[in-house]
Amino acid sequence: MISKRLRSRSKLHRRVAGLLAIALALLGTGLLYSLVRPDPQTAQAQPDAAAVRDGERVYSTTCISCHGANLEGVQGRGPSLIGIGSAAVYFQTSTGRMPAVQQGAQVDAKPRVLTAEEIDHLMAFVQSHGGGPTLPAEKGEQLVGDNPARGGELFRLNCASCHNFTGRGGALSAGKFAPALDNASEEEMYAAMLSGPQSMPKFSERQLNPEEKKDIIAYVKSVTNGNNNPGGNSIGGLGPQSEGLIAFIVGMAALLGITLWIGAKA
């Protein structure tokens, strides 16, 4: 009787041990698979092949001499365009900065050379070479946020040191400058924040999310449209510079008056 009980317990222990071994093996297999499994494939919109081909034609006639046959860049002429994204292409071409007329410390805005369709196709061509930041689907007023007050705080924190408090721009070092934002469109401002042209830094979504970017655009539009001067005449919208100029003129006049008074007394 005792022998039968021992055999029964031993058989039960073997079964339990077997089940535990199988469970541990399955758990180990699952953990190993989670470590080595490939990333899931996600569907992505493929660029229009015809647009890419036409964009290559536009690139060959307007950009290749400075940026190279394979977008690798040409030393002393232009940087590589691989991975810069279509947002950078839109900003540079829509503002007329590219194609550039001549080399310099900074390329200034001018009337655009390419048509809207050529710009779209060139964007598709460059985007197909390494990806990069892209513009959102919204256009025009859709890129203007509904909280310009928050946009003003973000602008003063991230942009005012170069563009002035009212978006009038200012001089930088080495012959560079921050341009005035009066004539900048909503798409151009959004593209500039994404691509960081020239001396401007790039603002990722971790730094400024899309809603914050839109609020900044709303603030800029509010201070450059001439309708945001509750204190009276904007004096060109120069911000604190105008007050400094007035203080300088008044101070110099006062010093001159005091000097003449002292001379008369002497």
PEFENCOR-V118271 format. One record per pair of residues at least 4 apart in sequence whose ideal C-beta (glycine too) atoms are under 8 Angstrom apart, sorted by the first residue. I is the first residue (numbers start at 1). J is the second residue. Records with the same first field share a line. If there is no record, write none. Layout:
BEGIN
I->J + J
END
This chain:
BEGIN
1->5
2->6
3->7
4->8
5->9
6->10
7->11
8->12
9->13
10->14
11->15
12->16
13->17
14->18
15->19
16->20
17->21
18->22
19->23
20->24
21->25
22->26
23->27
24->28
25->29
26->30
27->31
28->32
29->33
30->34
31->35
32->36
33->37
47->51 + 52 + 124 + 127 + 128
48->52 + 124
49->53
50->54
51->55 + 120 + 121 + 124 + 125
52->56 + 121 + 124 + 125 + 128
53->57
54->58 + 118 + 121 + 125
55->59 + 121 + 122 + 123 + 124 + 125 + 126
56->60 + 125
57->61
58->62 + 63 + 114 + 118 + 121 + 122 + 125
59->63 + 64 + 67 + 71 + 122 + 125 + 126
60->64
62->98 + 99 + 113 + 114
63->67 + 78 + 81 + 98 + 99 + 122
64->68 + 69
65->74 + 77
66->74 + 77 + 78 + 99 + 100
67->71 + 72 + 73 + 74 + 77 + 78 + 79 + 80 + 81
68->72 + 73 + 74 + 78 + 80
71->80 + 81 + 82 + 126 + 129
72->80 + 82
73->77 + 78 + 79 + 80 + 81
74->78
77->103
78->100
80->84
81->89 + 126 + 129
82->129 + 130
83->129 + 130 + 131 + 132
84->88 + 89 + 126 + 130 + 132 + 195
85->89 + 126 + 127 + 131 + 132 + 133 + 134 + 194 + 195
86->90 + 123 + 124 + 126 + 127 + 132 + 133 + 134 + 135
87->91 + 132 + 133 + 134 + 135 + 190 + 191 + 194 + 195
88->92 + 126 + 132 + 133 + 191 + 194 + 195 + 197
89->93 + 119 + 122 + 123 + 126 + 127
90->94 + 119 + 123 + 135 + 187 + 188 + 191
91->95 + 97 + 188 + 191 + 192 + 195 + 197
92->97 + 98 + 197
93->97 + 98 + 112 + 113 + 114 + 119 + 122
94->112 + 119 + 185 + 187 + 188 + 191
95->109 + 110 + 112 + 184 + 188
96->109 + 110 + 111 + 112 + 113
97->107 + 108 + 109 + 110 + 197
98->107
99->113
100->107
101->110
104->175
105->174 + 175 + 176
106->175 + 176 + 177 + 198 + 199
107->198
108->179
109->179
112->119
114->118 + 119 + 122
115->119
116->120
117->121
118->122
119->123
120->124
121->125
122->126
123->127
124->128
125->129
126->132
127->131 + 132 + 134
133->194 + 195 + 202
134->194
135->187 + 190 + 191 + 194
136->143 + 190 + 210
138->142 + 143
139->143 + 186 + 187
140->144 + 185 + 186 + 187
141->186
142->186
143->186 + 187 + 189 + 190 + 213 + 214 + 217
144->186 + 214 + 217 + 218 + 221
145->150 + 151 + 211 + 212 + 213 + 214 + 215 + 216 + 217 + 218
146->215 + 218
147->151 + 215 + 218
148->152 + 215 + 218 + 219 + 221 + 222
149->153 + 219
150->154 + 212 + 215
151->155 + 212 + 214 + 215 + 216 + 217 + 218 + 219 + 220
152->156 + 219
153->157
154->158 + 159 + 208 + 212 + 215 + 216 + 219
155->159 + 160 + 163 + 167 + 216 + 219 + 220
156->160 + 165
158->203 + 207 + 208 + 216
159->163 + 216
160->164 + 165
162->169 + 170 + 172 + 178 + 199 + 200
163->167 + 168 + 169 + 170 + 178 + 179 + 180 + 181
164->168 + 169 + 170 + 178 + 238 + 239 + 241
165->239 + 240
166->223 + 224 + 234 + 237 + 238 + 239
167->180 + 181 + 182 + 220 + 223 + 224 + 237
168->180 + 181 + 182 + 236 + 237 + 238 + 239
169->177 + 178 + 179 + 180 + 181
170->177 + 178
171->176 + 177
172->176 + 177 + 178 + 199
176->198 + 199
178->199 + 200
179->184
181->189 + 220 + 224
182->224
184->188 + 189 + 192 + 220
185->189
186->190 + 217 + 221
187->191
188->192
189->193 + 216 + 217 + 220
190->194 + 213 + 214 + 217
191->195
192->196 + 197 + 200
193->202 + 203 + 208 + 213 + 216
194->202 + 203
195->202
196->200 + 201 + 202 + 203
203->207 + 208 + 213
204->208
205->209 + 210
208->212 + 213 + 216
209->213
210->214
211->215
212->216
213->217
214->218
215->219
216->220
217->221
218->222
219->223
220->224
221->225
222->227 + 228
223->228 + 237
224->237
226->234 + 237
229->233 + 234
235->242
236->242
238->242
240->244
241->245
242->246
243->247
244->248
245->249
246->250
247->251
248->252
249->253
250->254
251->255
252->256
253->257
254->258
255->259
256->260
257->261
258->262
259->263
260->264
261->265
262->266
END
